[in-house]
Amino acid sequence: MNGNTQKKSLRADPFSLVMRGLVWGAALLTAGVLLALIAYILIRGVPNLKLSLFELEYNSENVSMFPSIVMTIYMTVLTLIITTPLGIGCAIYLTEYAKRGNKVVEIIRLAAETLSGIPSIVYGLFGMLFFVTALQWKNSILAGSCTLAIMVLPLIIRSTEEALKSVPDSYREASFGLGAGKLRTVMRVVLPPAMPGIVAGVILAVGRIVGETAALIYTAGTVAKITANPMESARTLAVHMYALSSEGLHTSEAFATGVVLLLVVLMLNATSNAIAKRITKGK
Amino acid sequence: MNKVMSKSKGGKEMEKMRRGIKDLPALFRSPAFRKNFKEKLMEVVFFIAACASILSVTLICIFIFQGGWNAVKEVGLAEFLGGTKWKPTADNPSFGIFPMIMGSIYVTGGALIIGVPIGILTAVFMARFCPKWLHRWLKPAFELLAGIPSIVYGFFGLMVLVPLVRQFFPGDGNSMFTAWILLGIMVLPTIISISEAALRAVPESYYEGALALGASHERAVFKTIVPAAKSGILAGVVLGIGRVIGETMALIWVCGNQPRLPDSIFDGVRTMTTNIVLEMGYATGLHRQTLIATGAVLFAFILLINALFAVLKRKELKQ
């Protein structure tokens, strides 16, 4: 195909010209909006990052985001402790143990798909009804973590499943051929090469957890204090941003919180993407 | 193979057993039995982990719908779904969520009107127009767009979009129109990634055939490839609907939140999601239950959309 005929046909054919313009325009618009959004938060937020925002204790004077950063890490770790074994176990069952066309497997798949479509506010409502009220855990870190654990479960299942599927069958056959049992094959032969894919999924899940607000307001509550007790209420960084902005008094602090939140989430997602890309390249 | 091994070893175990019941503990300690037991045990453990998602879905359905049913029983289904007055704290309270249902539908529809054309065109760009070096940058960038937390989108809407709309359009900026723009942006990554995958799945021969018949690049793409990827693109749009209708935190500072049917697109609206988040903090008794019921209605919408998405995806796989 040479450029000359292309240009000629474009002049003679307004449809092609218009469509080319629209396609480039749409892509430019999307990229522009993305850039504008990130640039705006950075430009307005970075100058507001003051040292007082990172003081150990939160009070209405310094509006420190430090406690919520610590509690975000706490809640993320707790959520992962609950959800990763379940998600990886489920994926191992689906890819390694379940027989094809099994009814139970189809139901499990359907359930995971349903979970991934449920919006966070419904998770929040459920967490409030089940963990907070029915189990009487009150507004607590544990209730919030359990709610989030269910929320990111399908994500971990899907990424682990894909990672396990990408391990060639010859690995399994070789392992069986050497006399290893199923369990040993899964744990020693299949899981290690699948690890990067699983880690990429877990990091993506961490991104979701850190950015989540709606599922946490009525499950983990909004208390801005560092605590080690999982039965106490705490706020994560995203909830902190919501609280600041709702009060309407601390706009510049909300901007600063937004910068930290945005950078953390973007970094997590970029890391996850980079790992996933390395895997596909390595194949 | 496993079975053969355990059988031959099992034979020895039987021998031992015959030698005396006294040796029973030795049976449990024997490596073959332990290995077999461990295998079975771990399979059961993995199966239980796999059932966690079924359990979660069941619990969510039970708690949300049961909570909703309690409110509907008291208010009445027609009154609850069809009532246009939402005055939960008045002396003579009325609980009609019709404005919120319509609010969710209006906001979703508008966001799609903005997001779908831009999203599909961008997907076409990514799949068929984008130079390779640019694609390497744009693809992860658009994936980042999906990762930005909705609270940050909401804050951006509050600080940028609301003042902009206030300046150029009637009303105070907290409007359905503002919500359309913001959610139109938010739905882009979903539509782009799924549509691009669908467009890339179309066999190259379609495009080549069109070119051979003398079509231009644009005509070949829009007259052969896009129609062939139709059901995949539609699946992306349906998934986008699910995302938008469940969006909460991006909306609370943007859409105005007045619980009434809007007269113009520059009026404020309240969606089902914001209704829950705004009032749950102080609601008690029947008011609280009607909020849960609002969640149940939203959940029903989501389940319907999910089912539609599953059907579309299956149809695409068959093709």
Chai-1 contact restraints between the chains, C-beta under 6 A:
chainA,res_idxA,chainB,res_idxB,connection_type,confidence,min_distance_angstrom,max_distance_angstrom,comment,restraint_id
A,S9,B,S216,contact,1.0,0.0,6.0,A-B,restraint_1
A,D13,B,S216,contact,1.0,0.0,6.0,A-B,restraint_2
A,S16,B,S216,contact,1.0,0.0,6.0,A-B,restraint_3
A,S16,B,E218,contact,1.0,0.0,6.0,A-B,restraint_4
A,S16,B,R219,contact,1.0,0.0,6.0,A-B,restraint_5
A,M19,B,E218,contact,1.0,0.0,6.0,A-B,restraint_6
A,M19,B,F222,contact,1.0,0.0,6.0,A-B,restraint_7
A,R20,B,E218,contact,1.0,0.0,6.0,A-B,restraint_8
A,L22,B,L121,contact,1.0,0.0,6.0,A-B,restraint_9
A,V23,B,L121,contact,1.0,0.0,6.0,A-B,restraint_10
A,V23,B,V124,contact,1.0,0.0,6.0,A-B,restraint_11
A,V23,B,F125,contact,1.0,0.0,6.0,A-B,restraint_12
A,V23,B,F129,contact,1.0,0.0,6.0,A-B,restraint_13
A,A26,B,I118,contact,1.0,0.0,6.0,A-B,restraint_14
A,A26,B,L121,contact,1.0,0.0,6.0,A-B,restraint_15
A,A26,B,T122,contact,1.0,0.0,6.0,A-B,restraint_16
A,A27,B,T122,contact,1.0,0.0,6.0,A-B,restraint_17
A,A27,B,F125,contact,1.0,0.0,6.0,A-B,restraint_18
A,T30,B,T122,contact,1.0,0.0,6.0,A-B,restraint_19
A,T30,B,L188,contact,1.0,0.0,6.0,A-B,restraint_20
A,V33,B,I185,contact,1.0,0.0,6.0,A-B,restraint_21
A,L34,B,A141,contact,1.0,0.0,6.0,A-B,restraint_22
A,L34,B,L145,contact,1.0,0.0,6.0,A-B,restraint_23
A,L37,B,F156,contact,1.0,0.0,6.0,A-B,restraint_24
A,L86,B,A49,contact,1.0,0.0,6.0,A-B,restraint_25
A,L86,B,A52,contact,1.0,0.0,6.0,A-B,restraint_26
A,G89,B,F46,contact,1.0,0.0,6.0,A-B,restraint_27
A,G89,B,A49,contact,1.0,0.0,6.0,A-B,restraint_28
A,C90,B,A49,contact,1.0,0.0,6.0,A-B,restraint_29
A,C90,B,A50,contact,1.0,0.0,6.0,A-B,restraint_30
A,I92,B,F46,contact,1.0,0.0,6.0,A-B,restraint_31
A,Y93,B,F46,contact,1.0,0.0,6.0,A-B,restraint_32
A,Y93,B,F47,contact,1.0,0.0,6.0,A-B,restraint_33
A,Y93,B,A50,contact,1.0,0.0,6.0,A-B,restraint_34
A,Y97,B,E43,contact,1.0,0.0,6.0,A-B,restraint_35
A,Y97,B,F46,contact,1.0,0.0,6.0,A-B,restraint_36
A,I108,B,A50,contact,1.0,0.0,6.0,A-B,restraint_37
A,A111,B,S53,contact,1.0,0.0,6.0,A-B,restraint_38
A,A111,B,I54,contact,1.0,0.0,6.0,A-B,restraint_39
A,A111,B,V57,contact,1.0,0.0,6.0,A-B,restraint_40
A,A112,B,S53,contact,1.0,0.0,6.0,A-B,restraint_41
A,T114,B,V57,contact,1.0,0.0,6.0,A-B,restraint_42
A,T114,B,N306,contact,1.0,0.0,6.0,A-B,restraint_43
A,L115,B,S53,contact,1.0,0.0,6.0,A-B,restraint_44
A,G117,B,G242,contact,1.0,0.0,6.0,A-B,restraint_45
A,G117,B,I302,contact,1.0,0.0,6.0,A-B,restraint_46
A,G117,B,N306,contact,1.0,0.0,6.0,A-B,restraint_47
A,P119,B,G246,contact,1.0,0.0,6.0,A-B,restraint_48
A,I121,B,T248,contact,1.0,0.0,6.0,A-B,restraint_49
A,I121,B,T273,contact,1.0,0.0,6.0,A-B,restraint_50
A,I121,B,I276,contact,1.0,0.0,6.0,A-B,restraint_51
A,V122,B,G295,contact,1.0,0.0,6.0,A-B,restraint_52
A,V122,B,F299,contact,1.0,0.0,6.0,A-B,restraint_53
A,L125,B,G295,contact,1.0,0.0,6.0,A-B,restraint_54
A,F126,B,I60,contact,1.0,0.0,6.0,A-B,restraint_55
A,F126,B,F63,contact,1.0,0.0,6.0,A-B,restraint_56
A,F126,B,I64,contact,1.0,0.0,6.0,A-B,restraint_57
A,L129,B,F63,contact,1.0,0.0,6.0,A-B,restraint_58
A,L129,B,G67,contact,1.0,0.0,6.0,A-B,restraint_59
A,F130,B,F63,contact,1.0,0.0,6.0,A-B,restraint_60
A,I150,B,S56,contact,1.0,0.0,6.0,A-B,restraint_61
A,L153,B,S53,contact,1.0,0.0,6.0,A-B,restraint_62
A,G181,B,N2,contact,1.0,0.0,6.0,A-B,restraint_63
A,G181,B,E39,contact,1.0,0.0,6.0,A-B,restraint_64
A,K182,B,E39,contact,1.0,0.0,6.0,A-B,restraint_65
A,L183,B,E39,contact,1.0,0.0,6.0,A-B,restraint_66
A,L183,B,M42,contact,1.0,0.0,6.0,A-B,restraint_67
A,G207,B,G147,contact,1.0,0.0,6.0,A-B,restraint_68
A,G211,B,P149,contact,1.0,0.0,6.0,A-B,restraint_69
A,T213,B,I151,contact,1.0,0.0,6.0,A-B,restraint_70
A,T213,B,M249,contact,1.0,0.0,6.0,A-B,restraint_71
A,A214,B,T248,contact,1.0,0.0,6.0,A-B,restraint_72
A,A214,B,M249,contact,1.0,0.0,6.0,A-B,restraint_73
A,Y218,B,M280,contact,1.0,0.0,6.0,A-B,restraint_74
A,A238,B,P149,contact,1.0,0.0,6.0,A-B,restraint_75
A,A238,B,I151,contact,1.0,0.0,6.0,A-B,restraint_76
A,M241,B,I151,contact,1.0,0.0,6.0,A-B,restraint_77
A,Y242,B,I151,contact,1.0,0.0,6.0,A-B,restraint_78
A,S245,B,F155,contact,1.0,0.0,6.0,A-B,restraint_79
A,G258,B,V152,contact,1.0,0.0,6.0,A-B,restraint_80
A,G258,B,F155,contact,1.0,0.0,6.0,A-B,restraint_81
A,L262,B,V152,contact,1.0,0.0,6.0,A-B,restraint_82
A,V265,B,G147,contact,1.0,0.0,6.0,A-B,restraint_83
A,V265,B,P149,contact,1.0,0.0,6.0,A-B,restraint_84
A,L266,B,L144,contact,1.0,0.0,6.0,A-B,restraint_85
A,N269,B,L144,contact,1.0,0.0,6.0,A-B,restraint_86
A,N269,B,G147,contact,1.0,0.0,6.0,A-B,restraint_87
A,N273,B,P140,contact,1.0,0.0,6.0,A-B,restraint_88
